[in-house]
Amino acid sequence: METEVEHTGLAIHPMDQFIVKKLFCHTESTAPMNECTTNIHWYDITNVTMWMAIAVLVIAAILVLGTRRRAIVPSRSQSVAELLYGFIHNMVEEVTGHEGVKYFPYVMTLFLFVLCGNVLGLLPLSFTTTSHMAVTVPLALMVFIGVTALGFMKNGPGFLKMFWVTSAPLAIRPVLAVIEVISYFVRPVSHSIRLAGNMMAGHAVIKVIAGFASIVVVSPVVVGAVTAIYALELLVAVVQAYVFTILTCVYLRDAVGDAHH
């Protein structure tokens, strides 16, 4: 994807920021597609794996280092850790009920990983890992497969009752059952695309607008627009982490809730 302004010689490549590259590459090629961006294997260390590792380190710093010296009057780092803990714990308990609280550690880890991936991607020269389907799809599939397996382990064949809408007239229940099954298997698709799409779109818009900053006439307007969009992106980063997590809780409720009994 490329946007060009002919008269100024300005060329904007908003999608270049999403290219996966090897961190250790010995090629001297300057072509857009060189050895650093092709033939990437699962064992290669890339910008994606590096920023995911940084996200894990940030989470460890918040939860481990931040609460290492716990006190009745909490420090700022302890306050942040306790606020995040209480917020997610209340979400899990309210959405899934008492039975779902035992899965709180997984939901908490998922929320923090997505949140850190989103926020770290707003730093200059960083990489937004959650803008890639290669990251969001496995996260969504882990939720989908885990919830499905948990539903059958806890309820047995009774888990299938969620697809049979007993409140509807008997004649249309089979049709609704088919629709419910299709919507159930679409969950990981919508779960992953929503997160990746929102993060990619926002970053691309910032890159396009920022590309016009070199034009003196419009540069003050561009700076103001980028600042406003950047603030909006920070809000989106938090909201998308919240949406991803609360959808996980909703799916978890289907497996551990009382609707099957």
N, C-alpha and C positions, 0 to 999 in steps of 0.2 A: 504494500500500500504506500503510495507516495503522493504528496501534494506539492505542486510547484507554482511559484509566482514568477512568471516569465520576465517581467520588466526589471525586477530586482535581483534576479538570479538566486532567489531564495528557494531552497529545497527542504521540505519537511518530511521526515520518515517516522511517523508516529508509532509504527509497529516494530521498529528496530529494538526498542527497549524490552521486547518480549522474547527475543531470540535466545535460545539456550546455547551456551558456549562452554567448552572445556576450559577449566582454569589453568591447566598445564598443557600448553600447546606449543610445539616447536616450529610450526610453519611460519614462513616469512611472507606468505601471500596476503595481499591487501584486498582481494576480491571479496564481495559481500558474502559469498558462500565458499568458505575455505575449510581447511581441515578442522578448525576450531568449532565449526557449527555443523559439520557433517560427520557421519560414521561415529556417532556417540553411542557407546555401549553402556550397559547397566552398571558397570564397575567404574566408569569414568567420573571424576569429581568435576561437577559443573557449577555454574552460578546458582542453579536451583538448589542443589544439595548443600552448597555453602550457606545460603540464606536460610534454608530449613534448619541447619545446624545452629545458626545464630539465634533463630527463634527458640530452639530448645534451650540454649544457654540463657536467654533472657527469661524464659519461664522458670528455669532453675534459680536464677538470681532473685526473681520476685518471691517465689514460694519458699526457697531454702534459706538464702542469705537474708532475705527481708524479714524472716521470722526467727532467725537464729538467736537473737537476744530479745525474747518475748518479755513484755512488761505490761503492768496494769494500765499505765499510760503509754499507749503505743507510739512508736516512732512513725515517721511518714511512710517508710517502706512497709512496716507492719500493718499500718492502716490500709494501704493499698491491697496487700495480700488478704487481709480480713474482709475487706469490702468485696473483692472478687469472689472469695469463698462463700460469703453469705448470700450474695446476689445469685450465684449459680445454684447453690443448695436450695434456696427458696423457690427458684424456677423449677427445679427437678421435682421437688415435693408438691408444688401446686399443680403441675401439669400431669405428672405420672402417678401421684399419690404416694402413700407410705411404702408400697412395694417397690417403687422405682428408685427410692433413695439409695439402695444398695449399689446402684449403678452410677451414683454421683461422681466417683473418681474418674470414670471414663468420660463422662459428659464435661466435667471440669477441664480435663486435659484437652479435649477436642475444642472447647471454646477458646482456651488460652492459645492453642496452636494456631487456630484460624485468626484470632485477634492479632497476635504478634506478627503473623505472616502479612496481614493486611496493613498494619501500622508501619512495620519495618519497610514495606514497599514504598512508603511515602518519603523516605529519606533520600537525599541526593545521591546519585550513583548506585543506588540499591537495586534489588530485583524483587518484583512482586511474585512470590511463588504461588499465591492463591489465584493468580490470573491465568494459570495453566490448567487445562483439563487433566493433564497427567498427575496433578496433585489433588485436585478437587474430586475427580472421579473415584480414586481409591478411598478417599475419606468417606464419600457417600456410599460406596459399595460396602465398606466395613460396617457402616450403620445398618444398611439394608439387610445384609447377610446375617449380621449379629442379631438384629431384631427378629428376623424371620425364624432363625434357629431357636432363639429364646422363646418365641411364641409357641412353637411346636413342642419344645421341651417342657414348658410350663402347662400348656393346655391340651397337648396332643391334637387329635383331629378337631377338637373344639375350636382351635384357632381359626378354622375356616368359616366359623359362624360370622366373622366380621364381614364376609362378602355377601351374606344373605340378609337382605334388608327386611326384617320381619314387620316393620311398620308400614311397608308398602303393600298395595293389593297383590294377592297371590299371582295374578296373571302376568304382572310385569316384573316379578321378582327375579326370574331367570335372566331377563335383559339387564336389570340392574346389577345382577351378580357378575355378568360379563364385563360391564363397565367398571365395576369395583376392582375386578382382577386386573384389568388393563391399567387402571389408574395406580394400582398398587405397584406394578412392575415399572411404571414410569417414574416412580418416586426418586430413584437414584439419578435419573437423567435431570429432572428439574432441580433436585437438591444440589447437584454439582454445577450445572450450567448457570443457575442464578448467581452463585458466588463468583465464578470465574468471569462471567459476562459483565457483571457490575464493576469488578475491579479493573478489567481490561478496558472497558469503555471510558471510565473516568480518567485513567492514566493517558489514554490516547488523546482525549480532548485537551488535557493539560499540555501535552507535547505539541499539538497542532497550534494552539493559541500562543504558547511560549515561543514558537518558531517565528512569530511576527514581531518579537521584541526588538530585533535588529533594525526594524524600520523606525526611524526617529520620530516620524509624525505620529505614529500610533503607539509608541512604546509606553507612555504613561497609562494609556487605557489598557494595554496588554498586561502590564504589571498588576494593575488593580483587578483585572479579570482573573488572572492566574491565582492571585491571593485568595479571591473569593471562592474559586473552584477548588483550590487546595483545602480550604476550610471545609467545604462541602464534602470533599473526598475523605477527610478525616472522620466526618460524621458517618459517611457511607461505610467506611472500614469497620466502625464499631457496630453499626446497625446490621451489616451483613454477617458479622460474627454472631450477633444475637439471633438473627433469623435462622442461620444454619443450626445453631444450638437448640433453639426452641422447637424447630421442626424435628430434630433428633428426639427431643422429649415427647413430642406428639406421637412419633412412630413407636417409641418405646412404650408409651401408654397402651397402644394397640396390643402389645405383647403381654404386658403385666397387669393391665387394667381389669376391671370387673365385668367388662362387657361380654366376656366369654362364659360367664358362670350363670 
